[in-house]
Amino acid sequence: MLVKRFQDAQPYEAPNHHGVVGLRLQGFEAGGPENQWLGYSQFLPGGGAGPDSTPFEKVYLVLEGQMTVLASGREVVLGPMDSCTIAPGEIREIVNRSNHVCKMLVVIPYPAKVT
């Protein structure tokens, strides 16, 4: 078992994101998860990401606030404890259109290893 305390979480920069502070809660360390990593993102009002896509799926879970997700011609607003899966290659954009900070967990698989 690997326990990591929130106070020890390290910030990370996510490409094509703005108005956000990301913390890595689990992943990329010895004894940690082998298949995916867990991030905690705090999006300021107007903050967001994209539009872009990745070659792997990701799962978003809103803990607090609201996040608008645009993908596959749809637009949906996620609230507390709402989640969504973004498929590999799916172009998505997320934006916090509220005046409150949106706190969100993100689960992402590790990048493929080049052999």
N, C-alpha and C positions, 0 to 999 in steps of 0.2 A: 504494500500500500504506500502510495506517495501522497503526503498531505502538504498542501501549499497554502499558506496564509495570505489573505487579501493584502495585508500590509507589505508582503514580499513580491507582489505581482509587478512585472516589468512592463513599461510602456513599449508600444511598437507603432511604427508608421505603416499604414496601409496605403497602397497605391491608389490614386484617383479618388481619395477621400478628402473632405474638407469640413472644418468645424466639428472635429471629433477628437476625443482622446481615447485610444485603445489600450487596454491592458491584457497581457497574456496570462490567463489564470492557470492553464495546464498545457503542456506540450513543449516539444523541442528540448527535453531534458532527460537525463538518465533516470530510468525507473518510472517515467511518465507514460502517458497513453501511446500505444504503438500505431494507431490508425488515424487519429485526428487530434486537433488541438482545439482549445476552448478560449475564446476571447470575450472580453467585456468592453463594450463600446458605449461612450457617453456623447451623444450628439447634441450640440447646442441648437437653438432655434435657427433654422435655415441651413443647418449642417446636413451632409449627406454623402453619397458616393455614386459614381458612374455618370452617365451610362457606360457600361462595359460588361464583359462576360469573363468567365474563367473556365478552364477545361475540367473542373471538378464541381460537384454539388456543394451547396452550403445550406445551413439551416439558421434562420433568424428566430429568436424568441424575445419579444418585448417584455421587459420586466416592469417598466414604469414609463409613462408618457405615451406618445403616439408616433408611428413611423409610417409614411406613405411609401408603398412599394409599387413600382411600375415595371411590368414584365409581360411578355407575350401578348401585348395589346390590351392588358388589363391594368387597372389601378385599384389598389385596395389599401385601406388604412388599418394597420394593426395596432391594437391597444394592449393593455397589460395581460400577460399570459397568452396572447395570440402568437402564433408562429407560422412560418411558411418555409417551404423548401424551394430553392432555386436550382434548376437542373443544370448539368454541365452544358456549357455553350449558350445558355439562355441569357440574352441581354437583359440586364436589369438596371434600374436606377432607384435609389432610396433617398428620401428627403424628409427632414423633420419640419413640417409646415406649421407646427404649433409654437407657442411662446414658452414652452416648458422643455427642459432637458429630457431627451429620450434615452433611457438606459436599456441596453439590449445585449443578450448573449448571442454569440456566433459560434457555430460548430463547423469546422472546415477540415477535410482530410489533408494529410501531408501531401506535398507535391510528389509527383512520381520520381523515383530515383533513376538517374541516368546511368546506364551500365555500359 
